[in-house]
Amino acid sequence: MSLRIYSTLARAVQAFAPLQPGHVRMYVCGMTVYDLCHLGHARSMIAFDVVQRWLRASGYQVTYVRNITDIDDKIIRRAVDNGESIRSLTDRMIAALHQDADALGVQRPTHEPRATDYVPQMLGMIDQLEHKGLAYQAGQGGDVNFAVRQFPGYGRLSGKSLDELNAGERVAVQDGKRDPLDFVLWKSAKPEEPDEVKWQSPWGAGRPGWHIECSAMGCALLGESFDIHGGGADLAFPHHENEIAQSEGATGKPLAQVWMHNGFINVDNEKMSKSLGNFFTIREVLKVYDAETVRFFVVRSHYRSPLNYSDVHLDDARAALKRLYTALSLVAPASVELDWAQPHAARFKAAMDEDFGTPEAVAVLFELAAEVNRNRSAQAAGVLKALGSVLGLLQGDPQAFLQAGSALDAAQIAARIDARAAAKAAKNWAEADRIRQELLAQGIALKDGPGGTTWEAV
C-alpha cells in the first residue's frame, strides 16, 4: 500500500507521490514569537514531526521548512511594553521555543527561516504582483494590498465563494482598500513604530504583511511548487487562502500539491488560544506531566481530529504509556532492523500510510506489548521499541520512566524493599505486607519477580 494523505484543497484522501521522485519538500507554518508556546502549538509541532518522521522511515529524503514569524503587530506591542528591542524579544522567544520543542522530542526542521531575513524576497514577489495587476498601493505612501477579485479561484481552499466571503465581511472599505476582501502585502511605516521594523521599499518605508512572509520563504527554500504545505486548521482561512492567491498569482504555478491541517486542542469544547485566554503553555504542562506523556497524549489521536485537554486525559495517557514501558522493562529489547513485511510492522505501516493513522499505529504497539507480556520475547520488545521510535516514543529507560514522579527517593525505597525482604525471610508476612501497603500509600507499587523486587510510581 502506498502513502495516502488527506488534502484540504481536494477534500479527499489521495495517493501521494512527490513532484521529485524520492524527495519530499514540506513547508509548515510555525510560530509568531512574542510569547511562550502553548499546547496548541505543541500539537502542530508534534503532528508534523510525526509526518516528517514517517516520510523518512518510508525512504524519502525530506526537506522540511518550518518558519518563524519574528515581525508583526503583537511582537512590536510586546517589545515596546517590555521596553526591549524586537530582536531581544524574538531571540529570547525562539530560544524558549527550541527548548520546549526539544523537550517534546520534536526534531529540528531542515530550515527554520526568520521572516526578517527574507524581506528582499517578499519585496520581489510584491513587485511581481503589482506588475500583473494583482496588487496596488492605497494612495501615496499607503499600504500595498492584494486585489482579491483579480485572482480567479480565490476561496478554493476554504470552499467559499467571493459572494459568501463578501456577505460575511463586516469591515468597511477603509485605508484605501478597493474592496473589503483585499488584504495587505506591505504595511506603510507608522511614525510611532521603532526604526528596526521599517524597511525601505519602492512603496516607501514599511514592513511586510503576515501572509506574504510564508509565500516568499516557501518559494525561496522549496521552489515555486512543492509537495506539502501544513499548519493548524485555523490557518486554512484566511492565511493559507491568501498564500495561494499571492504565490500562484506571482508565479502562475500551483503552490503545493497537498494542504494538510491539524485539528485544534480544545478546553471545555473551545479551541485553546491566547485570544480566548484558555491556554496552557507547554512549560506549565511540563511542570505536572513528563514530556513523553504529553507527546503520547497528542500522538495517539489522529492529527486531523479535535483533541480535548484535561488532567484526566493526561493521566490516562500516562497510564497507557506506562503499560508499554512495563512490557519493555520485562526483557531487554533485541536490536532489530524493521522488516515491514513482519505482521506487526506491516499493520503499523498500513495505518501510517493511510493519512498518518497514529491511533491504529499505537494500537499495534499495544499488541506487541501484550506479546512481550505473554512470551517475554526480546524480539517482540525490539520491534515494539523500533516502531515506537518512528513516533518519537519509547526510547527512554523503562525503569526510569516507571519510577519517575515518586515522592520518595530511590535510596529510601531500596531500604524499605530490603526491610520487606528481611521480614519475608523471617516469615513475618504481616510486616512484609505492611511495608508493601505503606509504600503503595506513598505512590510506590512493588513487583516481585524471578529477578527480585522492582518498583514503579503509581
Secondary structure by P-SEA (a helix, b strand, c coil): ccbbbbbcccccbbbbbcccccbbbbbbbbbcccccccaaaaaaaaaaaaaaaaaaaaccccbbbbbbbcccaaaaaaaaaacccaaaaaaaaaaaaaaaaaaaccccccccccccccaaaaaaaaaaaaaaccccccccccbbbbcccccccccccccccaaaaaaaccccccccccccccccccccccccccccccccccccbbbbcccaaaaaaaaacccccccbbbbccccccaaaaaaaaaaaaacccccccbbbbbbbbccccccccccccccccaaaaaacccaaaaaaaaaaccccbbbbbcaaaaaaaaaaaaaaaaaaaaccccccccccccaaaaaaaaaaacccaaaaaaaaaaaaaaaaaacccaaaaaaaaaaaaaaccccccaaaaaaccccccaaaaaaaaaaaaaaaaacaaaaaaaaaaaaaaacbbbbbcccccccccc
